Amino acid sequence: MKNYSIALLPGDGIGSEVSAEAVKVVEAAGKCHGFKIEWVEYPFGAAHYNKTGEILPASALDEMGKCDAMLLGAVGDPSVKPGVLERGILLTLRFHFDQYINLRPARSFESVPCPVSLKDGVTIDSVVVRENTEDFYMGIGAVSEDGSFNKPFEAKRGLYNLLGNLEADFGDRFPAALQIGALTRPGIERVTRYAFDLAKKRGENKVTLASKANAVPFLYGFLDDETKRIAKEYPNIELKIQNVDAMCYQLARTPAAYGVILCPNLFGDIVSDLLSALTGGLGLGAGGNIGDKLSMFEPVHGSAPDIAGTGKANPIAAILCAAMMLDHIGESAGAKAVEAAVSSYLAGDASEKPIELGGNANAQTVGDSVARYIS
């Protein structure tokens, strides 16, 4: 029996509720497919921060780095100023472990209503490959009360350490803000190759890049050119470049027409949420932050503190994250078993669906039901 060490960070809000059900389903898959998980749980989140003032110590990062992967429930709580936990935990994990791919699959289920019409037999099976360390998520910027800026900055990434000074003056004395985006050749190269390799693995002959070079020519014009250069390495796969606004329009009209969608950081955040809405809601949206070191898997729905403790949390996204995690560590049979169990469960009695999908089942009941379908 193979043994794996998985870091578990339940986090805030509904995080502990949904991650508990994901753990339950993974354990069931392990019994059927011959592997065992040692869960290494961490307390970091709002409650820990409010009690200790500690966000995410370096010692914990060192420990986490020894694990095979991480499963994260959710981070964020109204008791903590917005951005403190998100930057201090989520972004720290992404940048420390250089998780340069944010992978967000979107799949329609026959029994889950789609807000747009799909022809009989047509399904949505897309995946957003989102660059996860650059673009407008560099954290470089400032707000000025008098319109003048003179601020040093530093952005540490796995590929480089960017140092500089943000200096500007609007002349007239009014409040203003500046935010800097950045893209690099090596950053674009690795995410582009990942997207094309994924298309090849999925048996597809096209990758669609979400861009906006006509309005942001320096940043996204560079993105287009660099992506085209790497695309030449894959002569059997077409690169289609589409303005992100046109893509959102077409996704709402013909969502099943897309397979692998390659996005810079900002657009990937938006497009993947749109696809989640088209395939049943955020409660079904799984995500993975993937790199060459520790990779982290988390549902896209966030901590949802307004429904924490009510039983309304839908753990399907967390369970699908667990399937992605199993595939990542090499347990592909277990991953497929979890995905099949979710499909079988969702095809069952409507009254036994999660509350989010119109049923009566709380998070624990959903987890129990999916675990029974594992084979």
C-alpha positions, 0 to 999 in steps of 0.5 A, a space after each residue: 500500500 502506498 503512503 502519502 503525506 498531505 498537508 490539510 489546512 481547513 481554514 475559515 468559514 465553511 472550509 472545515 465543513 467541506 474539507 472534512 467531507 473531502 477527506 472522508 471521500 479520499 479515505 474511501 478511495 484509498 481503501 478501494 485503490 490501495 493507498 493511505 493518506 497521512 493528514 498533517 493538519 494546520 490551524 492557520 486562518 482567522 481564528 488562529 490569527 485573532 488568538 495569536 497574531 500569527 498568520 503563516 510562520 516560516 517553520 510551517 512552510 518548511 514542514 508543508 514543503 515535505 508533504 506530497 500535496 496540500 488540501 485547503 478548505 478556504 481562507 477569509 473571515 469578516 473578523 480580519 481586515 480584507 487581504 490580510 489572510 488572503 495575502 498572508 496565507 494564500 499568496 504566500 503559499 502560491 509564491 513560496 512554492 512557486 505554484 505558477 499554474 492555477 488549474 480550474 476545470 469546468 464540467 457540466 453534469 447531466 442532472 445539474 441545471 445549466 443557465 444557458 441552453 445546451 443541445 441534447 448530448 452536448 456537455 461542457 468540458 473546459 479547463 482554464 489554465 491560469 498563470 498564477 504569479 504575474 500580471 496584475 497580481 504582482 502586489 506592486 502599487 500605491 494610493 496617494 492622497 496628493 497624486 505623487 508617488 515615490 515608493 520602493 517595491 520588491 516582488 519575490 517570485 520563483 523565477 526572479 526577485 523584482 526590485 524597483 521604485 514606483 515614481 510618478 506625479 499627476 501634477 494637480 494635487 488630487 488622490 490617485 492610485 497606481 497598480 503595476 502588472 508584469 509579465 516575463 518570457 519565462 513566466 509565459 513560456 512555462 504556463 503556455 507549455 503546460 496548456 499545450 501539453 494539457 490539450 495534447 493529453 486531453 486529445 484536443 487540437 486547440 488552445 484558446 488564449 484570453 487576451 486584450 492586446 488591442 487595449 493593453 498593448 505592452 502587457 498583452 501584446 507581449 503575451 500574444 507574441 510570446 505565446 505564439 512563439 511557444 505554440 510553434 513547438 506544437 504543430 498539431 495544436 492550433 493557438 486561437 487568440 481571443 479578446 477576453 470580452 468576446 470570449 465571455 460573450 461567446 462562453 455565455 452563448 456556446 460554452 461547450 465550444 471551448 476546451 483548454 483556455 489559457 489566461 493571464 492571472 486577472 482574466 483567468 480569475 474572471 473567466 473561471 468563475 463564469 465557467 463555474 456559473 455555467 456548470 452549476 455554481 461555485 459549489 462545484 468549482 474545483 481548483 489547483 495551484 500547481 508547481 514543481 514543488 508543493 501543489 495546493 488544491 482548493 475549491 473556488 467558492 471561498 469561505 462563505 462565512 454567512 452560511 458557515 455552521 448552517 449545513 448549507 455548504 456544498 462539499 462537491 467542489 472540495 471533493 473534486 479538488 481532492 480528485 485533482 490532488 489524487 491525480 497529481 500525486 499519481 493515484 489516477 485510479 483513485 481520482 477517477 473513482 472520486 469523479 465517477 462517484 460524484 457523477 453517480 451521486 449527482 445523477 441520483 435522487 434530486 431530494 438528496 442533492 446539496 441544498 445549493 442544488 435544490 436538495 435537502 442534504 447538508 455537507 455531511 450527508 453529501 460526503 457520506 453519499 459520495 463515499 458510498 459510490 466509491 468503487 
